[in-house]
Amino acid sequence: MNVTLLHYAAPPVVGGVESVIGHHARLMADDGRRVAILAGRGSQTDPRIPFIHLPEADSRHPAVLAVKAELDLGQVTPRFDDLVHVLNAALGRLLAGCDVLIAHNVCSLNKNLALTAALKIFCEQPGAPRLVLWHHDLAWTTPRYRDELYGGYPWDLLRTAWPGAVQVTISEARRQELAGLFGISPDRIQVVPNGVEVETFLKLEPASLSFLGSLDLLAASPLLLLPVRITPRKNIELAIHTLAVLRSQFPAAKLVVTGPLGSHNPANTAYFQQLTGLRSRLELEDAVVFLAERSSEYLPDAMIADFYRLADALFLPSREEGFGIPLLEAGLAGLPVFCADIPPLRELGGDFATYFSPDANPYFIAALIRDRLTHDRSFGLRQIVKKEYSWPHLYATCIRPLLDT
């Protein structure tokens, strides 16, 4: 299957729609699709994704601007017809062999109505590719464009449901607007939200990315961070018991212990065996992650910082601490802190941490975590974003089915 994405401009041009096109194209390429980008401005940014340059598709092309100046006055002149002819011929030449054409905003805005008209003519010809019209913005429902719109051709192309085209909007609000504009049922319009590239946004190190994928940490909800060496005074067994209880209410909860075994006491090896045995008995093999099982070295500071960005809360049940640097790091990362009520941690956390006894019942601690996170709106939004708005999720659930229909 050959897929082409069409827009006025493409990466590396900076813009919301351009960014979305770039993400879509990379996801399709990752999925083994043959994908190209056709635009008036931009260049090739991925060796797998050809950039097809059509200068007159650019909303800033001199010929396009000249025609738009006339259209904005309600004038459809021979200059418009000539540009439509040029664009239609170019589309026929450049889209030979295309199976699916996805046009972003070309049939939504009046930035290049000659391209809109040429696309309509091209897609009515025998053998034309399947057409998906992706609507980010709608000229006819946006007040700032109303003085540039007139009844009749070609402006009506932007408020007509083209026969055979798949209609896509980026939000439910846009779907309702488009349904009203077209006079059709909202059920005939699909919603595919924009997403975020979580790993890039969080600026994760390459080594962190390897952990992220192999351990499926983005699926954790919540992800509790315990950034300590494995030694008995850290009271890690309490964290494991607490997680077991917490998972009755948060089935996707996970705990990550980042540190290696304490290097000064041979008994730490036996302690680690006790912890992994406890993990097995509680059936938490996939939920309690010891990075010591993957590396015997201390993680670099940059990777530790990554785990603070990935985590939803700091969990520190230590029986003994001389200071408590993780509290300071959690403060900078904006993480909720759940920690043992011992003097050094109380001194650092003050009124801003949630405390429990190092000998507290795991059910009590799990209830503290549940109550805090359940009422934390930032946590709730973070989970929705990770679960529903990551690009891989959106591709698997929304975009791939569009291609395979």
HUJOLIN-V561620 format. One record per pair of residues at least 12 apart in sequence whose ideal C-beta (glycine too) atoms are under 7 Angstrom apart, sorted by the first residue. I is the first residue (numbers start at 1). J is the second residue. D is the distance in Angstrom with one decimal. If there is no record, write none. Layout:
I&J&D  I&J&D
This chain:
1&33&6.1  1&34&6.8  1&99&4.9  1&100&6.6  1&403&6.7  2&34&4.9  2&97&5.5  2&98&5.2  2&99&4.9  3&28&5.9  3&33&5.5  3&34&6.9  3&35&4.6  3&99&6.8  3&100&4.7  3&102&6.8  3&403&6.5  4&36&5.0  4&38&5.3  4&95&6.1  4&98&4.7  4&101&5.3  5&21&5.2  5&24&6.3  5&25&5.8  5&35&7.0  5&37&5.0  5&38&7.0  5&102&5.1  5&104&6.7  6&38&4.9  6&101&6.2  6&102&6.8  6&103&4.5  6&104&6.8  6&106&6.0  7&21&5.7  7&39&5.2  7&104&4.4  7&105&6.5  7&106&6.8  8&39&6.4  8&40&5.4  8&57&6.0  8&58&5.7  8&59&4.2  8&111&5.9  8&112&6.1  9&39&5.4  9&40&6.3  9&41&4.0  9&42&5.5  9&58&6.6  10&37&4.6  10&39&3.9  10&42&3.3  10&51&6.5  11&42&6.0  11&45&4.9  12&42&6.7  12&43&6.4  12&45&5.7  13&41&5.4  13&42&5.2  17&104&5.4  17&105&5.8  17&136&5.3  20&194&5.5  21&37&6.4  21&104&5.9  22&45&6.8  23&195&6.9  23&197&6.7  23&391&5.3  24&399&6.6  25&37&5.7  25&49&4.9  26&46&6.1  27&391&6.0  27&395&4.2  27&399&6.6  29&46&6.7  29&48&4.4  29&49&5.6  31&400&6.5  33&403&6.9  35&49&5.7  36&49&6.5  36&50&4.4  36&52&5.6  37&49&6.2  37&51&5.4  37&52&6.8  38&52&4.3  38&54&5.9  38&94&6.2  39&57&5.9  40&54&5.9  40&55&5.7  40&56&6.7  40&57&3.6  40&58&2.6  40&61&6.0  41&58&4.8  52&94&5.4  54&90&5.4  54&94&6.2  56&83&6.5  56&86&5.9  56&87&5.5  56&90&7.0  57&112&6.7  57&115&5.5  59&111&3.9  59&112&5.0  63&83&5.8  64&112&5.1  64&114&6.7  66&79&6.6  67&79&5.5  67&80&5.1  67&83&5.5  67&114&5.8  71&113&5.9  72&148&4.7  74&150&4.7  76&154&7.0  80&114&5.9  83&114&4.0  84&114&4.9  84&117&4.8  84&118&4.9  87&114&5.7  87&115&5.5  87&118&3.6  88&118&4.1  88&121&5.1  88&122&5.5  91&118&6.0  91&119&6.7  91&122&4.4  92&122&6.2  95&129&6.5  98&129&4.4  99&129&5.5  99&130&6.7  100&129&5.7  100&130&5.0  100&132&6.6  100&403&6.0  101&129&4.4  101&131&5.4  102&132&4.4  102&134&5.8  103&119&6.2  103&131&7.0  103&133&5.6  103&134&6.6  104&134&4.6  104&136&6.6  105&135&6.9  105&136&5.2  105&137&6.1  106&119&6.0  107&119&7.0  107&133&4.8  107&157&6.7  107&158&6.4  108&135&4.4  108&136&6.7  108&137&5.7  108&138&5.4  108&139&6.6  108&158&6.4  109&137&5.7  109&139&4.9  110&139&4.9  110&145&6.4  110&148&5.8  110&149&6.5  110&155&6.7  110&158&6.4  113&154&4.6  116&154&6.4  116&157&5.1  116&158&6.9  117&154&4.8  117&157&6.3  120&157&6.0  120&162&6.7  131&164&6.7  131&165&4.5  131&166&7.0  132&166&4.5  132&168&6.1  132&402&6.3  133&162&6.9  133&165&5.0  133&166&6.9  133&167&5.6  133&168&6.8  134&168&4.8  135&168&6.6  135&169&4.9  135&174&6.3  135&178&5.9  136&170&5.5  138&174&6.9  138&177&5.7  138&178&6.3  138&181&6.5  139&158&5.5  140&158&5.8  140&159&4.8  140&181&5.5  141&177&4.7  141&181&6.0  159&181&5.0  159&182&6.8  160&182&6.9  161&182&4.2  161&184&5.3  166&190&6.9  166&402&6.7  167&188&6.5  167&189&4.5  167&190&6.9  168&190&5.0  168&192&5.4  169&189&5.8  169&191&5.7  170&192&6.7  170&193&5.9  170&194&5.5  171&191&6.5  171&193&6.5  172&191&5.8  175&189&4.8  175&191&5.3  192&394&6.7  192&398&4.3  192&399&6.3  193&389&6.2  193&394&6.5  195&389&4.8  195&390&5.9  195&391&4.3  195&394&4.6  196&385&6.5  196&389&5.8  196&390&6.5  197&391&5.5  198&218&6.2  198&386&6.6  198&390&5.3  199&212&6.7  202&306&7.0  202&309&4.6  202&310&6.8  204&306&4.9  205&302&5.2  205&303&5.3  205&306&5.7  207&303&5.8  208&303&5.2  208&306&4.0  215&289&5.5  217&254&6.8  217&310&5.9  218&386&5.5  218&390&6.8  219&252&6.0  220&252&5.9  220&253&6.7  220&254&3.8  221&250&6.2  221&252&4.3  221&253&6.7  221&383&4.9  222&250&6.2  222&253&5.6  222&312&3.7  222&313&5.8  222&373&5.8  222&379&6.9  223&254&5.3  223&256&6.6  223&310&6.1  223&311&4.9  223&312&5.1  224&243&6.8  224&253&6.9  224&255&4.7  224&311&6.8  224&313&5.5  224&315&4.3  225&256&5.7  225&307&5.7  225&308&6.6  225&311&3.7  225&314&5.4  225&315&6.7  226&239&5.5  226&255&6.2  226&256&6.8  226&257&4.7  226&315&5.4  226&316&6.7  227&258&4.6  227&259&6.6  227&304&6.1  227&307&6.8  227&326&5.1  228&257&6.8  228&259&5.1  229&259&4.0  229&260&6.3  229&261&6.9  229&262&4.6  230&257&6.8  230&259&6.1  230&260&6.8  230&261&4.7  230&262&6.3  230&268&6.0  230&271&6.7  230&272&5.2  230&292&5.9  231&262&3.5  231&265&6.6  231&268&5.3  231&271&6.8  232&271&5.2  233&318&6.3  233&319&5.2  233&320&4.4  234&318&5.3  235&317&4.3  235&318&5.6  235&319&4.9  235&340&7.0  235&358&5.4  236&257&6.2  236&275&5.7  237&275&6.3  237&278&5.9  238&317&4.4  238&358&6.9  238&362&6.7  239&255&5.8  239&315&5.7  239&317&5.3  240&255&6.9  240&275&6.7  240&278&5.4  240&279&6.1  240&282&6.6  240&284&6.6  240&288&5.6  241&362&4.0  242&362&4.4  242&365&4.6  242&366&5.3  243&255&4.7  243&284&6.4  243&287&6.2  243&288&6.3  244&282&4.5  244&284&6.1  245&362&4.9  245&363&5.4  245&366&4.0  246&366&4.3  246&369&6.0  246&370&6.7  247&287&6.5  249&370&5.4  253&287&6.7  254&287&5.0  254&289&6.4  255&287&6.7  255&288&5.0  255&289&6.8  255&315&7.0  256&289&4.6  256&291&6.9  256&307&6.3  257&289&6.9  257&290&5.1  257&291&6.8  258&291&5.2  258&299&5.9  258&304&6.4  258&307&5.9  259&292&6.9  260&292&4.9  260&296&5.6  260&297&6.6  260&298&6.2  261&292&5.9  308&329&5.7  308&330&6.7  308&333&3.9  308&335&6.5  309&333&6.4  311&335&6.0  312&379&5.9  312&382&6.8  313&335&5.7  313&336&4.6  313&338&6.0  313&369&6.8  313&373&6.9  314&326&5.8  314&330&4.0  314&335&5.0  314&337&4.8  314&338&6.9  315&338&5.1  316&339&4.0  316&340&6.5  316&345&6.8  317&340&5.1  317&358&6.0  318&340&5.3  318&342&6.8  319&340&6.8  319&358&4.6  321&342&6.3  321&344&4.7  321&345&6.1  322&344&6.3  323&344&5.7  324&344&5.2  324&345&4.8  324&348&4.9  327&339&6.7  327&345&6.3  327&348&4.5  327&349&5.4  327&353&6.7  328&348&6.7  336&372&5.8  336&376&6.7  337&349&5.8  337&353&4.0  337&354&6.6  338&354&4.9  338&368&6.4  338&369&5.8  339&353&5.4  339&355&6.3  340&356&6.6  340&358&4.5  341&355&3.8  341&356&6.3  341&357&5.9  342&358&6.8  354&368&5.5  354&372&5.9  356&368&6.2
